[in-house]
Amino acid sequence: MPFRYFLKQLLLPPGILLLLLLCAWWLRRSRPRLAGVCFALGLGGLWLTSLPIVVQWSARLLESEPALPRQEWATLSQRADAIVVLGSGRERGDSAWGTDQPTGIGLQRERYAARLAKASGLPVLTSGGLHYGTPPSEAQLMADSLRDDFGVTVRWQEGESRTTWENAQFTAKMLLPQGIKRVVVVTQAAHMPRSVWSFRQAGFEVVPAPVGFLGGDNARPLGGWMPEFKSIWESGQLMNEAVGQIGYSLFYR
């Protein structure tokens, strides 16, 4: 597995917070004050990232692209030539299926893309490469699922990309030579700003179609002030996106 994967897991919640708690235990005798700081940061960070209300507030800072109005779905063919669905990894080891499957986030994107495709008649491209070198590609998994679960046939599969930037670059190599320059991009709402930027840099006109908004009313008990394990994972995803936006602006100009 690439070094980038391990680095990401260590530097994003809960990895970095658990490391702080480990440092606190390790330094408890030799550097008690520093240990106290590490403990406070680690425990406080775990508490904050576990709160749905913090996820909601954080998501609002990243989800800058609005939802695509439902009344515009049927007329998308006037604004775009294809729908591009971005991959999100894979699930494996579920004996109920016997084969790798798209993630829950991936299925959320597929469902939305399928609705848009059926309403507009636009063709679909799935984008996502091999997961640590293991076939089939994410593009293939999504194409199979769109066909079998949602009744939508995928016209193109871009199965080489490993990052959002590569999603855009490799999709451009497939679609631009065919004269397809306007695309509807389907991905998570927090991931959409970076995706739109990447696809525009690749030469596309983009119609954002975000899904999976986390910045709305969380509908949790006590307004989202009770800790939930799911929120730690969501906080990590949002932090990953914030870091990704900064990194893209620095390295892909």
Backbone as JSON, one array per atom type, in Angstrom:
{
  "sequence": "MPFRYFLKQLLLPPGILLLLLLCAWWLRRSRPRLAGVCFALGLGGLWLTSLPIVVQWSARLLESEPALPRQEWATLSQRADAIVVLGSGRERGDSAWGTDQPTGIGLQRERYAARLAKASGLPVLTSGGLHYGTPPSEAQLMADSLRDDFGVTVRWQEGESRTTWENAQFTAKMLLPQGIKRVVVVTQAAHMPRSVWSFRQAGFEVVPAPVGFLGGDNARPLGGWMPEFKSIWESGQLMNEAVGQIGYSLFYR",
  "N": [[0.84, -1.19, 0.0], [0.48, 2.3, -0.67], [2.65, 4.87, 0.65], [1.35, 7.25, 1.02], [-1.21, 6.57, 1.87], [-0.85, 5.57, 4.51], [0.19, 7.87, 5.72], [-1.96, 9.62, 5.51], [-3.86, 8.33, 7.14], [-2.64, 8.55, 9.61], [-2.47, 11.3, 10.07], [-5.02, 12.35, 9.99], [-8.18, 12.63, 11.76], [-9.41, 9.6, 13.28], [-6.72, 9.13, 13.76], [-4.52, 11.0, 14.26], [-5.34, 12.03, 16.69], [-5.41, 9.82, 18.38], [-2.7, 9.27, 18.35], [-1.76, 11.49, 19.76], [-2.81, 10.93, 22.29], [-1.4, 8.6, 22.82], [1.19, 9.65, 22.91], [0.88, 11.22, 25.16], [0.64, 9.29, 27.17], [3.15, 8.09, 26.92], [4.88, 10.14, 27.64], [4.25, 10.72, 30.23], [5.72, 10.56, 32.6], [8.35, 11.52, 32.12], [7.96, 14.01, 30.86], [5.75, 15.61, 32.15], [4.12, 17.96, 31.87], [4.03, 18.45, 29.1], [2.9, 16.04, 28.42], [0.4, 16.41, 29.54], [-0.63, 18.44, 27.9], [-0.72, 17.08, 25.42], [-2.55, 15.1, 26.09], [-4.85, 16.63, 26.63], [-5.3, 17.81, 24.12], [-5.65, 15.53, 22.52], [-7.85, 14.12, 23.72], [-9.73, 16.19, 23.81], [-9.91, 16.76, 21.08], [-10.98, 14.35, 20.11], [-13.49, 14.44, 21.33], [-14.63, 16.79, 20.18], [-14.6, 16.18, 17.4], [-16.38, 14.12, 17.41], [-18.88, 15.17, 17.59], [-21.98, 15.71, 16.08], [-22.88, 18.33, 15.55], [-20.55, 19.78, 15.17], [-19.58, 18.59, 12.86], [-21.62, 19.45, 11.14], [-21.27, 22.28, 11.19], [-18.65, 22.45, 10.18], [-18.93, 21.3, 7.64], [-20.47, 23.19, 6.33], [-18.64, 25.13, 5.69], [-17.24, 24.02, 3.61], [-18.99, 23.05, 1.69], [-19.68, 24.58, -0.81], [-20.92, 24.6, -3.28], [-24.18, 24.73, -4.52], [-27.09, 22.56, -4.25], [-28.34, 20.78, -7.11], [-31.17, 21.98, -8.63], [-34.22, 20.17, -8.63], [-36.08, 20.56, -10.65], [-34.51, 21.14, -12.8], [-33.34, 18.84, -13.71], [-34.38, 17.41, -15.94], [-33.71, 19.01, -18.05], [-31.01, 19.01, -18.34], [-29.55, 18.14, -20.53], [-29.4, 20.29, -22.17], [-27.42, 21.79, -21.15], [-25.2, 20.23, -20.78], [-23.11, 17.48, -21.93], [-22.54, 14.97, -21.0], [-22.58, 12.79, -18.1], [-20.52, 12.57, -15.31], [-19.39, 10.35, -12.95], [-17.73, 10.19, -9.94], [-15.41, 7.99, -8.42], [-15.16, 6.28, -5.19], [-13.6, 4.5, -3.76], [-13.73, 1.09, -2.48], [-15.66, -1.69, -1.18], [-14.83, -4.74, 0.37], [-14.77, -8.31, 0.87], [-17.29, -9.04, 1.78], [-19.26, -11.71, 2.17], [-21.82, -12.02, 1.31], [-22.02, -10.96, -1.2], [-19.77, -11.84, -2.6], [-18.01, -10.65, -4.32], [-16.02, -7.65, -4.83], [-17.48, -4.49, -3.92], [-19.05, -1.27, -4.58], [-18.52, 1.53, -2.34], [-20.6, 2.77, 0.4], [-20.83, 5.53, 0.06], [-20.18, 5.66, -2.64], [-22.38, 4.31, -3.76], [-24.36, 6.12, -3.12], [-23.65, 8.25, -4.77], [-23.97, 6.98, -7.23], [-26.72, 6.42, -7.27], [-27.81, 8.99, -7.4], [-26.67, 9.89, -9.8], [-27.87, 8.08, -11.55], [-30.56, 8.82, -11.4], [-30.36, 11.38, -12.53], [-29.42, 10.72, -15.08], [-31.56, 9.22, -16.15], [-33.55, 11.12, -16.13], [-32.56, 13.08, -17.85], [-31.46, 11.84, -20.08], [-28.78, 11.81, -20.67], [-25.54, 10.41, -21.45], [-23.38, 8.28, -19.42], [-20.3, 8.43, -17.64], [-18.07, 6.58, -15.68], [-15.6, 7.09, -13.19], [-12.57, 6.07, -11.86], [-9.79, 4.39, -10.58], [-7.71, 1.43, -10.1], [-7.8, -0.08, -6.89], [-5.26, 0.18, -4.91], [-3.87, -1.35, -6.76], [-5.41, -3.59, -7.25], [-7.55, -5.37, -9.29], [-11.15, -5.5, -9.98], [-11.37, -2.19, -11.54], [-12.45, 0.83, -9.84], [-14.15, 2.22, -11.5], [-15.21, 0.16, -13.05], [-16.57, -1.34, -11.09], [-18.54, 0.51, -10.32], [-19.84, 0.85, -12.76], [-20.92, -1.7, -13.19], [-22.63, -1.84, -10.99], [-24.36, 0.33, -11.47], [-25.64, -0.63, -13.73], [-26.78, -3.1, -12.83], [-28.13, -2.48, -10.43], [-29.44, -0.06, -10.79], [-30.32, 0.13, -13.37], [-29.0, 1.52, -15.42], [-26.99, 1.96, -18.2], [-23.56, 2.28, -18.54], [-21.6, 4.33, -20.58], [-18.88, 5.02, -20.86], [-15.8, 4.08, -19.29], [-13.47, 5.19, -17.08], [-10.68, 4.0, -15.92], [-8.18, 4.41, -14.65], [-7.41, 6.44, -12.89], [-6.25, 7.77, -9.72], [-6.57, 9.85, -8.04], [-8.47, 12.9, -7.44], [-7.6, 14.89, -9.18], [-6.47, 13.31, -11.21], [-8.78, 11.95, -11.97], [-10.06, 13.97, -13.42], [-8.13, 14.64, -15.4], [-7.68, 12.21, -16.84], [-10.25, 11.64, -17.64], [-10.63, 13.75, -19.35], [-8.9, 13.04, -21.44], [-10.34, 11.0, -22.56], [-12.88, 12.08, -23.25], [-12.72, 14.73, -24.36], [-11.47, 14.51, -26.99], [-13.66, 13.5, -28.33], [-15.28, 15.59, -28.62], [-16.74, 16.27, -26.4], [-17.29, 18.53, -24.08], [-18.71, 19.59, -22.04], [-19.73, 18.74, -18.89], [-21.64, 17.04, -16.41], [-20.82, 16.77, -13.12], [-20.77, 14.39, -10.63], [-20.49, 14.04, -7.24], [-19.56, 13.97, -3.71], [-20.9, 16.64, -1.69], [-19.06, 18.17, -0.17], [-16.74, 17.52, -1.45], [-17.05, 18.58, -3.91], [-16.19, 21.32, -4.65], [-13.36, 21.04, -5.07], [-13.4, 19.12, -7.05], [-14.8, 20.38, -9.16], [-13.0, 22.46, -9.71], [-10.77, 20.93, -10.57], [-11.77, 19.66, -12.89], [-12.39, 21.83, -14.49], [-9.85, 22.88, -14.85], [-8.9, 20.88, -16.45], [-10.12, 21.4, -18.82], [-12.88, 21.34, -19.13], [-16.33, 22.46, -19.25], [-18.31, 22.78, -16.44], [-21.09, 21.38, -14.81], [-22.08, 21.38, -11.64], [-23.16, 18.69, -9.6], [-23.81, 18.09, -6.72], [-24.02, 15.74, -3.97], [-25.05, 14.15, -0.89], [-24.97, 16.02, 1.28], [-23.71, 17.43, 4.28], [-24.02, 19.63, 5.78], [-26.53, 20.49, 6.5], [-29.48, 20.62, 8.66], [-28.81, 18.51, 11.3], [-30.55, 16.84, 12.63], [-30.26, 15.43, 15.0], [-30.44, 14.13, 18.41], [-30.66, 16.56, 21.02], [-29.8, 18.6, 19.37], [-27.47, 17.8, 18.11], [-25.37, 17.75, 19.89], [-24.59, 15.54, 21.27], [-22.12, 13.02, 21.46], [-21.17, 11.0, 18.64], [-20.01, 8.06, 17.07], [-19.92, 7.89, 14.27], [-19.63, 10.51, 13.5], [-16.96, 11.09, 13.95], [-15.66, 9.79, 11.86], [-16.84, 11.22, 9.73], [-15.87, 13.77, 10.29], [-13.16, 13.35, 9.83], [-13.23, 12.91, 7.05], [-14.06, 15.42, 6.15], [-11.93, 17.0, 7.03], [-9.9, 15.89, 5.52], [-10.74, 16.74, 3.02], [-10.53, 19.52, 3.27], [-7.75, 19.8, 3.57], [-7.03, 18.75, 1.11], [-8.07, 20.65, -0.7], [-6.44, 22.85, -0.14], [-3.94, 21.76, -0.78], [-4.23, 21.21, -3.54], [-4.52, 23.76, -4.58], [-1.98, 24.69, -4.21], [-0.19, 22.95, -5.53], [-1.1, 22.28, -8.08], [-1.25, 24.38, -9.83]],
  "CA": [[0.0, 0.0, 0.0], [1.33, 3.48, -0.79], [2.97, 5.64, 1.85], [0.34, 8.3, 1.16], [-2.34, 6.03, 2.63], [-0.49, 5.54, 5.93], [0.33, 9.24, 6.18], [-3.3, 10.18, 5.65], [-4.52, 7.74, 8.3], [-2.0, 9.04, 10.83], [-2.61, 12.74, 10.24], [-6.42, 12.73, 10.05], [-8.9, 11.96, 12.84], [-8.95, 9.69, 14.66], [-5.33, 8.73, 13.88], [-3.68, 12.0, 14.91], [-5.8, 12.2, 18.06], [-4.93, 8.66, 19.12], [-1.26, 9.45, 18.51], [-1.57, 12.44, 20.85], [-3.06, 10.22, 23.55], [-0.27, 7.7, 23.01], [2.3, 10.49, 23.34], [0.61, 11.62, 26.54], [0.98, 8.15, 28.03], [4.59, 7.85, 26.83], [5.6, 11.24, 28.28], [3.59, 11.04, 31.49], [6.68, 10.67, 33.7], [9.51, 12.33, 31.76], [7.53, 15.37, 30.51], [4.33, 15.61, 32.56], [3.36, 19.09, 31.33], [3.79, 18.18, 27.68], [1.94, 14.94, 28.39], [-0.92, 16.98, 29.81], [-1.07, 19.13, 26.69], [-1.07, 16.06, 24.43], [-3.78, 14.44, 26.53], [-5.97, 17.55, 26.44], [-5.56, 17.95, 22.69], [-6.16, 14.27, 21.98], [-9.19, 13.85, 24.23], [-10.61, 17.27, 23.35], [-10.13, 16.57, 19.65], [-11.92, 13.24, 19.93], [-14.82, 14.9, 21.71], [-15.13, 17.74, 19.19], [-14.86, 15.52, 16.12], [-17.48, 13.17, 17.56], [-20.15, 15.89, 17.71], [-22.65, 16.02, 14.8], [-23.0, 19.77, 15.32], [-19.26, 20.23, 14.64], [-19.6, 18.15, 11.47], [-22.52, 20.35, 10.42], [-20.62, 23.59, 11.02], [-17.48, 22.29, 9.31], [-19.37, 21.03, 6.28], [-20.97, 24.43, 5.71], [-17.49, 25.88, 5.19], [-16.7, 23.34, 2.43], [-20.05, 22.75, 0.72], [-19.96, 25.89, -1.43], [-21.75, 24.43, -4.48], [-25.55, 24.38, -4.12], [-27.71, 21.38, -4.86], [-28.92, 20.97, -8.43], [-32.63, 21.97, -8.47], [-34.85, 19.01, -9.25], [-36.77, 20.96, -11.88], [-33.52, 21.27, -13.88], [-32.8, 17.54, -14.1], [-34.83, 17.0, -17.27], [-33.15, 19.9, -19.07], [-29.55, 19.0, -18.25], [-28.96, 17.92, -21.84], [-29.19, 21.59, -22.8], [-26.26, 22.42, -20.52], [-24.08, 19.29, -20.67], [-23.07, 16.39, -22.91], [-22.33, 13.68, -20.32], [-22.54, 12.78, -16.64], [-19.32, 11.91, -14.8], [-19.53, 9.93, -11.56], [-16.41, 9.96, -9.39], [-15.31, 6.84, -7.53], [-14.9, 6.56, -3.76], [-13.05, 3.31, -3.12], [-14.5, -0.15, -2.61], [-15.85, -2.57, -0.03], [-14.49, -6.1, -0.01], [-14.85, -9.29, 1.94], [-18.67, -9.35, 2.17], [-19.58, -12.99, 1.54], [-23.15, -11.95, 0.71], [-21.85, -10.62, -2.61], [-18.74, -12.68, -3.21], [-17.11, -9.81, -5.1], [-15.91, -6.28, -4.32], [-18.64, -3.66, -4.18], [-18.84, 0.16, -4.3], [-18.77, 1.96, -0.96], [-21.89, 3.42, 0.6], [-20.77, 6.84, -0.6], [-20.24, 5.4, -4.07], [-23.77, 3.99, -4.11], [-25.1, 7.38, -3.03], [-23.36, 8.98, -6.01], [-24.57, 6.23, -8.34], [-28.17, 6.6, -7.26], [-28.1, 10.34, -7.88], [-26.33, 9.93, -11.23], [-28.88, 7.31, -12.28], [-31.75, 9.67, -11.51], [-30.07, 12.44, -13.49], [-29.32, 10.13, -16.42], [-32.89, 8.84, -16.62], [-34.34, 12.34, -16.36], [-32.0, 13.92, -18.91], [-31.04, 11.07, -21.24], [-27.35, 11.98, -20.9], [-24.71, 9.23, -21.22], [-22.66, 8.3, -18.15], [-18.92, 7.94, -17.5], [-17.61, 6.33, -14.31], [-14.17, 7.4, -13.1], [-11.91, 5.56, -10.66], [-8.83, 3.36, -10.96], [-7.52, 0.26, -9.26], [-7.62, 0.2, -5.48], [-3.97, -0.42, -4.54], [-3.43, -2.28, -7.78], [-6.25, -4.78, -7.29], [-8.72, -5.25, -10.16], [-11.45, -4.56, -11.05], [-11.28, -0.78, -11.21], [-13.64, 1.45, -9.26], [-15.04, 2.55, -12.62], [-15.9, -1.07, -13.42], [-17.51, -1.67, -10.02], [-19.67, 1.42, -10.41], [-20.58, 0.58, -13.99], [-21.7, -2.91, -12.96], [-23.7, -1.53, -10.05], [-25.34, 1.18, -12.15], [-26.42, -1.49, -14.62], [-27.53, -4.14, -12.12], [-28.94, -1.95, -9.33], [-30.19, 1.14, -11.14], [-30.8, 0.04, -14.74], [-28.36, 2.51, -16.27], [-25.81, 1.46, -18.88], [-22.47, 3.25, -18.59], [-20.99, 4.36, -21.91], [-17.41, 5.07, -20.78], [-15.18, 3.78, -18.0], [-12.1, 5.71, -16.91], [-10.24, 3.12, -14.85], [-6.76, 4.58, -14.33], [-7.15, 7.52, -11.95], [-6.09, 7.49, -8.29], [-6.88, 11.08, -7.32], [-9.45, 13.75, -8.1], [-6.91, 15.52, -10.3], [-6.37, 12.32, -12.28], [-10.15, 11.76, -12.48], [-10.32, 15.01, -14.43], [-7.17, 14.56, -16.5], [-7.9, 11.01, -17.65], [-11.56, 11.8, -18.28], [-10.43, 14.67, -20.48], [-8.28, 12.29, -22.53], [-11.37, 10.18, -23.2], [-14.06, 12.79, -23.75], [-12.45, 15.91, -25.17], [-11.31, 14.18, -28.41], [-14.97, 13.21, -28.92], [-16.04, 16.84, -28.65], [-17.56, 16.4, -25.19], [-16.6, 19.51, -23.26], [-19.59, 20.01, -20.95], [-20.04, 17.54, -18.1], [-22.24, 17.08, -15.08], [-19.96, 16.02, -12.21], [-21.48, 13.9, -9.44], [-19.65, 13.63, -6.13], [-20.06, 14.5, -2.44], [-20.99, 18.1, -1.67], [-17.82, 18.74, 0.33], [-15.69, 17.21, -2.43], [-17.39, 19.19, -5.18], [-15.35, 22.45, -5.08], [-12.09, 20.56, -5.61], [-13.7, 18.41, -8.29], [-15.11, 21.38, -10.19], [-11.74, 23.12, -10.05], [-9.93, 20.0, -11.32], [-12.33, 19.42, -14.22], [-12.23, 23.05, -15.27], [-8.44, 22.93, -15.22], [-8.7, 19.88, -17.52], [-10.7, 21.9, -20.06], [-14.33, 21.12, -19.19], [-17.36, 23.28, -18.63], [-18.82, 21.88, -15.41], [-22.35, 21.57, -14.08], [-21.93, 20.63, -10.4], [-24.32, 17.96, -9.1], [-23.37, 17.53, -5.44], [-24.93, 14.9, -3.21], [-24.47, 13.83, 0.41], [-24.7, 17.22, 2.07], [-23.59, 17.24, 5.72], [-24.14, 20.93, 6.43], [-27.91, 20.83, 6.85], [-29.92, 20.25, 10.01], [-28.38, 17.13, 11.54], [-31.7, 16.1, 13.16], [-29.8, 14.56, 16.08], [-30.88, 14.54, 19.74], [-29.98, 17.72, 21.62], [-29.24, 19.45, 18.34], [-26.17, 17.32, 17.64], [-24.33, 17.94, 20.91], [-24.22, 14.24, 21.85], [-21.1, 12.39, 20.61], [-21.48, 9.83, 17.83], [-18.81, 7.53, 16.42], [-19.98, 8.21, 12.85], [-19.18, 11.89, 13.3], [-15.5, 11.1, 13.9], [-15.32, 9.45, 10.48], [-17.23, 12.34, 8.88], [-14.92, 14.87, 10.54], [-11.94, 13.01, 9.11], [-13.46, 13.13, 5.63], [-14.09, 16.86, 5.91], [-10.57, 17.51, 7.18], [-9.17, 15.44, 4.33], [-11.13, 17.6, 1.9], [-9.94, 20.84, 3.5], [-6.33, 19.69, 3.24], [-6.95, 18.53, -0.33], [-8.29, 21.92, -1.4], [-5.23, 23.66, 0.02], [-2.87, 21.13, -1.54], [-4.45, 21.37, -4.98], [-4.27, 25.16, -4.95], [-0.55, 24.94, -4.15], [0.64, 22.07, -6.36], [-1.63, 22.03, -9.42], [-1.43, 25.63, -10.57]],
  "C": [[0.88, 1.25, 0.0], [1.52, 4.19, 0.54], [1.91, 6.71, 2.11], [-0.85, 7.85, 2.0], [-2.03, 6.07, 4.13], [-0.38, 6.95, 6.5], [-1.03, 9.86, 6.42], [-3.99, 9.63, 6.9], [-3.93, 8.24, 9.61], [-2.32, 10.5, 11.11], [-4.05, 13.23, 10.3], [-7.1, 12.05, 11.23], [-9.45, 10.61, 12.38], [-7.46, 9.41, 14.85], [-4.48, 9.72, 14.65], [-4.06, 12.17, 16.37], [-5.36, 11.02, 18.93], [-3.42, 8.73, 19.33], [-0.96, 10.43, 19.64], [-1.8, 11.77, 22.2], [-1.93, 9.24, 23.85], [0.96, 8.47, 23.49], [2.13, 10.92, 24.8], [0.98, 10.5, 27.51], [2.49, 7.95, 28.07], [5.38, 8.9, 27.62], [5.12, 11.54, 29.69], [4.56, 11.23, 32.65], [7.84, 11.62, 33.35], [9.14, 13.78, 31.47], [6.06, 15.53, 30.87], [3.52, 16.77, 32.0], [3.03, 18.89, 29.86], [2.79, 17.04, 27.52], [0.52, 15.44, 28.62], [-1.49, 17.71, 28.61], [-1.52, 18.13, 25.63], [-2.38, 15.37, 24.79], [-5.0, 15.33, 26.29], [-6.32, 17.7, 24.97], [-6.18, 16.68, 22.11], [-7.59, 14.01, 22.41], [-10.17, 14.92, 23.76], [-10.92, 17.15, 21.87], [-11.1, 15.45, 19.37], [-13.34, 13.66, 20.26], [-15.41, 15.82, 20.65], [-15.49, 17.03, 17.88], [-15.99, 14.51, 16.2], [-18.85, 13.83, 17.62], [-20.76, 16.16, 16.34], [-22.75, 17.51, 14.51], [-21.69, 20.34, 14.75], [-19.13, 19.81, 13.18], [-20.45, 19.09, 10.63], [-21.87, 21.7, 10.16], [-19.44, 23.5, 10.06], [-17.89, 22.11, 7.86], [-19.84, 22.3, 5.58], [-19.83, 25.27, 5.13], [-16.98, 25.31, 3.87], [-17.74, 23.16, 1.33], [-20.53, 24.04, 0.06], [-20.81, 25.79, -2.7], [-23.15, 24.01, -4.08], [-26.05, 23.12, -4.81], [-28.31, 21.74, -6.21], [-30.44, 20.9, -8.31], [-33.27, 20.83, -9.25], [-35.54, 19.37, -10.56], [-35.82, 21.13, -13.06], [-32.99, 19.93, -14.37], [-33.13, 17.19, -15.55], [-34.21, 17.84, -18.37], [-31.62, 19.94, -19.04], [-28.88, 18.82, -19.61], [-28.76, 19.22, -22.62], [-27.92, 22.28, -22.27], [-25.03, 21.52, -20.5], [-24.22, 18.18, -21.71], [-22.91, 15.02, -22.26], [-22.36, 13.89, -18.82], [-21.32, 11.99, -16.2], [-19.52, 11.62, -13.32], [-18.15, 9.56, -11.02], [-16.44, 8.81, -8.37], [-14.94, 7.23, -6.11], [-14.33, 5.35, -3.04], [-13.94, 2.1, -3.32], [-14.66, -0.83, -1.27], [-15.53, -3.98, -0.48], [-14.66, -7.02, 1.18], [-16.25, -9.62, 2.41], [-19.1, -10.61, 1.43], [-20.98, -13.0, 0.94], [-23.07, -11.7, -0.78], [-20.84, -11.51, -3.3], [-17.75, -11.92, -4.06], [-17.03, -8.44, -4.44], [-17.12, -5.47, -4.76], [-18.29, -2.19, -3.97], [-19.12, 0.47, -2.83], [-20.18, 2.54, -0.84], [-21.94, 4.79, -0.03], [-20.86, 6.67, -2.11], [-21.66, 5.11, -4.53], [-24.65, 5.24, -4.05], [-24.89, 8.2, -4.31], [-24.03, 8.29, -7.2], [-26.07, 6.47, -8.41], [-28.55, 7.96, -7.83], [-27.81, 10.45, -9.38], [-27.36, 9.19, -12.06], [-30.16, 8.12, -12.45], [-31.54, 10.76, -12.56], [-30.03, 11.89, -14.91], [-30.69, 9.77, -16.97], [-33.75, 10.06, -16.92], [-33.88, 13.1, -17.59], [-31.67, 13.17, -20.18], [-29.56, 11.18, -21.54], [-26.6, 10.67, -20.66], [-23.84, 9.42, -19.98], [-21.24, 7.77, -18.31], [-18.64, 7.73, -16.02], [-16.09, 6.49, -14.27], [-13.6, 6.9, -11.78], [-11.03, 4.38, -11.02], [-8.8, 2.17, -10.03], [-7.28, 0.69, -7.82], [-6.39, -0.55, -5.0], [-3.59, -1.56, -5.47], [-4.28, -3.52, -7.94], [-7.44, -4.57, -8.22], [-9.95, -5.86, -9.5], [-11.33, -3.12, -10.58], [-12.56, -0.3, -10.53], [-14.65, 1.8, -10.34], [-15.85, 1.32, -13.03], [-16.94, -1.45, -12.37], [-18.74, -0.79, -10.1], [-20.51, 1.17, -11.65], [-21.46, -0.66, -13.82], [-22.88, -2.63, -12.04], [-24.77, -0.64, -10.67], [-26.23, 0.35, -13.08], [-27.34, -2.41, -13.83], [-28.5, -3.57, -11.09], [-29.84, -0.8, -9.74], [-30.66, 1.16, -12.6], [-30.23, 1.07, -15.68], [-27.09, 1.92, -16.88], [-24.77, 2.55, -19.0], [-21.79, 3.18, -19.96], [-19.46, 4.33, -21.85], [-16.98, 4.7, -19.36], [-13.75, 4.31, -18.01], [-11.52, 4.98, -15.7], [-8.78, 3.24, -14.47], [-6.51, 5.54, -13.17], [-7.06, 7.04, -10.51], [-6.46, 8.69, -7.43], [-7.94, 11.86, -8.08], [-8.83, 14.44, -9.32], [-6.82, 14.55, -11.48], [-7.74, 11.95, -12.83], [-10.4, 12.71, -13.64], [-9.41, 14.86, -15.63], [-7.44, 13.37, -17.41], [-9.28, 11.02, -18.31], [-11.45, 12.72, -19.49], [-9.83, 13.95, -21.68], [-9.3, 11.44, -23.28], [-12.44, 11.0, -23.89], [-13.76, 13.97, -24.66], [-12.21, 15.59, -26.65], [-12.62, 13.85, -29.11], [-15.85, 14.46, -28.96], [-16.93, 17.06, -27.45], [-16.82, 17.3, -24.2], [-17.44, 19.99, -22.07], [-20.03, 18.78, -20.17], [-20.75, 17.91, -16.81], [-21.36, 16.21, -14.18], [-20.74, 15.68, -10.95], [-20.47, 13.41, -8.4], [-20.22, 14.23, -4.85], [-19.99, 16.03, -2.43], [-19.69, 18.74, -1.19], [-16.66, 18.56, -0.64], [-15.89, 17.98, -3.73], [-16.51, 20.38, -5.56], [-14.03, 22.01, -5.68], [-12.3, 19.83, -6.93], [-13.99, 19.37, -9.43], [-13.84, 22.06, -10.65], [-10.87, 22.22, -10.93], [-10.46, 19.8, -12.74], [-12.26, 20.67, -15.08], [-10.78, 23.22, -15.71], [-8.14, 21.96, -16.37], [-9.35, 20.3, -18.82], [-12.19, 21.73, -20.2], [-15.12, 22.33, -18.71], [-18.11, 22.35, -17.68], [-20.16, 22.33, -14.88], [-22.24, 20.75, -12.8], [-23.25, 19.96, -10.0], [-23.94, 17.29, -7.78], [-24.46, 16.72, -4.75], [-24.27, 14.64, -1.85], [-24.1, 15.04, 1.24], [-24.68, 16.89, 3.57], [-23.84, 18.53, 6.49], [-25.55, 21.33, 6.8], [-28.23, 20.46, 8.29], [-29.59, 18.79, 10.26], [-29.46, 16.25, 12.15], [-31.3, 15.1, 14.24], [-30.38, 15.02, 17.42], [-30.02, 15.66, 20.3], [-29.27, 18.58, 20.59], [-27.87, 19.05, 17.84], [-25.05, 17.5, 18.63], [-23.99, 16.65, 21.65], [-23.22, 13.55, 20.92], [-21.63, 11.17, 19.87], [-20.21, 9.37, 17.12], [-18.77, 7.9, 14.94], [-19.42, 9.59, 12.57], [-17.66, 11.98, 13.25], [-15.04, 10.8, 12.48], [-15.66, 10.61, 9.54], [-16.29, 13.53, 9.06], [-13.61, 14.61, 9.82], [-12.07, 13.24, 7.62], [-13.45, 14.63, 5.3], [-12.7, 17.47, 6.04], [-9.71, 17.11, 5.99], [-9.49, 16.35, 3.14], [-10.54, 19.0, 2.05], [-8.46, 20.85, 3.14], [-6.15, 19.52, 1.74], [-7.14, 19.82, -1.12], [-7.05, 22.81, -1.31], [-4.1, 23.09, -0.83], [-3.02, 21.32, -3.04], [-4.14, 22.8, -5.41], [-2.78, 25.47, -4.97], [0.23, 24.2, -5.23], [0.13, 21.88, -7.78], [-1.93, 23.31, -10.18], [-0.63, 25.56, -11.88]]
}
